[in-house]
Each structure stands twice: as structure tokens, then as C-alpha cells.
Amino acid sequence: MIDLHGYGPLLLDGAWLTVKVALASVAVGLVFGLIGAIAKLSNSVIARGAATAYTAIVRGIPELLLLLIIFYGGTLLVQQIWRGLGSDSYVEIQPFVAGTFTLAFVFGAYATEVFRGAILSVPKGQIEAAYAMGMGQFTMFRRVMLPQVWRFALPGLGNLWLVLLKDTSLISVVNLNELMYNSRSAAGATREPFTFFVAAAVIYLGFTIVSMIVLQFSERRARRGVRLS
Amino acid sequence: MDLELMIDSIPMLLEGAGMTVQLVALALVVGMCLAIPLALARVSKYPALWMPVYGFIFIFRGTPLLVQIFIVYYGFGQSEAVRESFLWPFFKEAYWCAIFTFSLNTSAYTAELLRGAIQAVPHGEIEAARSLGMPRLLMLRRVVVPRAFRLALPAYGNEIILMLKGSALASTITLLDLTGVARVIVARTYAPYELFLMAALMYLALTLLIVRALKYAEWRLSPHLRPPLNEN
């Protein structure tokens, strides 16, 4: 067994923050993704253009750079607005907020494509049938669209979640004390970088394995109404 | 926005972009050389072959690239044995550590793509090769690998773009790639908008270039799917 020199709890604290940041990002990111997909499928040229630009930009810019833009650029922006309002106190965007926003922004862009595909996969006849039965738009969406969009989107979203989980490590660069940051601290204090980075890797791998099991279970559950040929 | 600063920074950022391209290109070449044998081992029916490869792919895909690069750059030096071995001049350099990590990382992802593609090669073509009396290696070289490449090309394009984005992590181990140069200038001038946006534009340009090149490669590699040029 590897000796963590009493830094085990520090790593676990970091791991817990990693989970929190990942869950917060995925919650916000799903909203971004849904809005993006609806914009991409809308009739408005402006909405479609904006959504296309959004996905193209995120696809082409490194997550790390995006995080730096949002963290440093965002702080500067907030400060300028603050100054403009006549205050001269120092404000800074918290790393947690900047990190969550960045990861959600990235997740949302890729989720836009996933949702778009999933929405298009719902057979038109079913939607017509729902209307013919007198369902309102909202009821139709909740009863017919949503359960199927969920099923079609789940494998894609699962992959995005695994990517997001790993990308949380980037937030350590702007000093959020999540798993990666804490393993760096421990590595610095003990001068045993190998031990602590491998420990971090093992924890990330554990998260990946747990996620894969949960995803497999949810996919099976989402498929339970499908007749297998 | 300080336009002058943006324009002044272009030469330095371009130098950084050169480093980024170098890192990505080298990693992709080495990664591909590793990925082909890995993919072939992955589809083997012998557990002694596919199981270790499966583990390798799983570990590299299941942990963050940042952790991997830190293990190699900061971690390897912890062991006395590594520091005194002939490998130390290699692992001492951030540049080679980045190449090493990126190559292994991309080879894991590429091997998985190729595995999917190899399994998607139509069975009839393999049977045809066998019935022509091709030995196994010849069949792999002439039928399976080229076919798999064509099938994997669109997905491999995504992997190239992901590698380009991942290469920004080289800046965390002191390398002056595109992100690294931007960070250094920002630390000096405290002009995050200008520099990071310029860097972002350069990354977008590189991505666009890659997408275009891939479109062309796909077009070149699928003459059988194109409509005939003139039908008279």
C-alpha cells in the first residue's frame, strides 16, 4: 500500500469538491445544451447562427484557454463594471464559479449536438398522434418527447460526463482546491509527486468506473420500454 | 481593448503556435505508430494480448491528461532509479515529457477508434482475401488496415482536434506553446482579454485548417463514392 503521509483526508476533501464542481457543471451544462439544441432547430436564422457559432467556438478552443479567459477576463470585466458603478473595492470571480461556468459552457456545446440528434430521432408520427389525442404542447413534450429524447441522448451525454469529470482537473490551474490542486499541495509538501499524482489518478479512475456502472444501469432503465427485435 | 498590444503580440504567439503544432504533430505520428499494433492486439482472441492493451487503454482514457502529464514530468523524477538511468536526460526535459505523455494518450484513444473500425471491416472482404489464399499478415496489410483507416478517418479527425486542445496543457509544465506564450505575456502586461482572445483565434484557425484538410482527405480516399465527373 502506498504511504500518503497523512494527506489522505486532504485528497478526499479535494475529491469531494471535484464531485461537486462536476455535478454543478453538468446541471448548468444540460440547460445550455437544451437551449442550444432548441436554437439550432428553430426557424430563426439568428438563433441558428448563434448556436452554430457557439458549438464551433467551443470545439476549436482548448478548455484550459477558455477557463483562463473566463477566470481572468471575467474578473477584469466584473471589476470594470464595479468601478463604473462607483465602487473601488476589489472583486474577483471565484474559481468555483469560473470553473463551473467554463465546464458547463463546454459541456453545453457538445450536448447541443447530442440533444439535436435525439430530438430529431423521435418519430414525427408519434408527435402527431399525441396532438391528435388532444394533448397540449406541454403534455406532448413531457409524455412523448422527453422520455425518448432522454433515451436517445443518454449514451452521448454519458460520454460527455466522463470528459467533464476529467476536465475538472483543469480548474486546479486557477487555484480551486479540488483533487488535483490538493495532490499538488501534498506532492510539494512531501516531495513525493509520483505517489500523490498516482493516487489522484486512481481516484479519477474510480470516478470513471463508478460513472460507467451508473450510466450502464440508467441506459438499461431508459431502454426498458423498447421491444427488442 | 488594446489593439496595439494585440498586434505586437502576434509574432510571439505565432512562435508559440509553432511549438503547439510541433507537439501535436510529433505526438500524432508516434501515437499512430503505437496505435496500430495496439489495436491489432486489442482485437486478438488471446487474453494475454488483449487484456493488457485493454488495461492500458482504460487507464489512459479514464484519467485526466493533466494528471498523466504531471506523473511523467514531476513524478518520474521521484524515483532514484529513473534519475540515475540513461532515460533521465529524456524525462528531465518538459518537451520530451509532453511528447511522451501526449503520444501515449492519443495512442490509447486512436487504438480504440481503430478497434471499432477493424471490427467494422465487412466480413465478406476478409473471406475474399482468405479465399484468394492471402496469408494473415498480407491480408492485414492489404485489406484490414487500409479499410479500417478509411472507416476511422472521421473519428480520427475528432481525435486530432482533441489532441490540439489537449496540447494546451503543455503550458502547465513550463512549455511555451500557444497557451504558454499567452500566459507569459498576460503575466507581464495583465491584459488577459487581448492575449487570450488572440490565442483563441489562432487555435480556431488551426482547427479550421485541420477540418478542411480532413474533408479533403476523406474526399480523396473515397473515389468510389463520388459521382462520375462526366457521363457522356
Boltz contact constraints between the chains, C-beta under 6 A:
constraints:
  - contact:
      token1: [A, 60]
      token2: [B, 203]
      max_distance: 6.0
  - contact:
      token1: [A, 60]
      token2: [B, 204]
      max_distance: 6.0
  - contact:
      token1: [A, 60]
      token2: [B, 207]
      max_distance: 6.0
  - contact:
      token1: [A, 61]
      token2: [B, 200]
      max_distance: 6.0
  - contact:
      token1: [A, 61]
      token2: [B, 203]
      max_distance: 6.0
  - contact:
      token1: [A, 62]
      token2: [B, 165]
      max_distance: 6.0
  - contact:
      token1: [A, 62]
      token2: [B, 168]
      max_distance: 6.0
  - contact:
      token1: [A, 64]
      token2: [B, 168]
      max_distance: 6.0
  - contact:
      token1: [A, 65]
      token2: [B, 168]
      max_distance: 6.0
  - contact:
      token1: [A, 65]
      token2: [B, 179]
      max_distance: 6.0
  - contact:
      token1: [A, 65]
      token2: [B, 199]
      max_distance: 6.0
  - contact:
      token1: [A, 65]
      token2: [B, 200]
      max_distance: 6.0
  - contact:
      token1: [A, 68]
      token2: [B, 196]
      max_distance: 6.0
  - contact:
      token1: [A, 69]
      token2: [B, 196]
      max_distance: 6.0
  - contact:
      token1: [A, 72]
      token2: [B, 192]
      max_distance: 6.0
  - contact:
      token1: [A, 73]
      token2: [B, 192]
      max_distance: 6.0
  - contact:
      token1: [A, 73]
      token2: [B, 193]
      max_distance: 6.0
  - contact:
      token1: [A, 166]
      token2: [B, 64]
      max_distance: 6.0
  - contact:
      token1: [A, 169]
      token2: [B, 64]
      max_distance: 6.0
  - contact:
      token1: [A, 169]
      token2: [B, 66]
      max_distance: 6.0
  - contact:
      token1: [A, 192]
      token2: [B, 78]
      max_distance: 6.0
  - contact:
      token1: [A, 193]
      token2: [B, 74]
      max_distance: 6.0
  - contact:
      token1: [A, 193]
      token2: [B, 75]
      max_distance: 6.0
  - contact:
      token1: [A, 193]
      token2: [B, 78]
      max_distance: 6.0
  - contact:
      token1: [A, 194]
      token2: [B, 75]
      max_distance: 6.0
  - contact:
      token1: [A, 194]
      token2: [B, 78]
      max_distance: 6.0
  - contact:
      token1: [A, 197]
      token2: [B, 67]
      max_distance: 6.0
  - contact:
      token1: [A, 197]
      token2: [B, 70]
      max_distance: 6.0
  - contact:
      token1: [A, 197]
      token2: [B, 71]
      max_distance: 6.0
  - contact:
      token1: [A, 197]
      token2: [B, 75]
      max_distance: 6.0
  - contact:
      token1: [A, 200]
      token2: [B, 67]
      max_distance: 6.0
  - contact:
      token1: [A, 201]
      token2: [B, 63]
      max_distance: 6.0
  - contact:
      token1: [A, 201]
      token2: [B, 67]
      max_distance: 6.0
  - contact:
      token1: [A, 204]
      token2: [B, 63]
      max_distance: 6.0
  - contact:
      token1: [A, 204]
      token2: [B, 64]
      max_distance: 6.0
  - contact:
      token1: [A, 205]
      token2: [B, 62]
      max_distance: 6.0
  - contact:
      token1: [A, 205]
      token2: [B, 63]
      max_distance: 6.0
  - contact:
      token1: [A, 208]
      token2: [B, 62]
      max_distance: 6.0
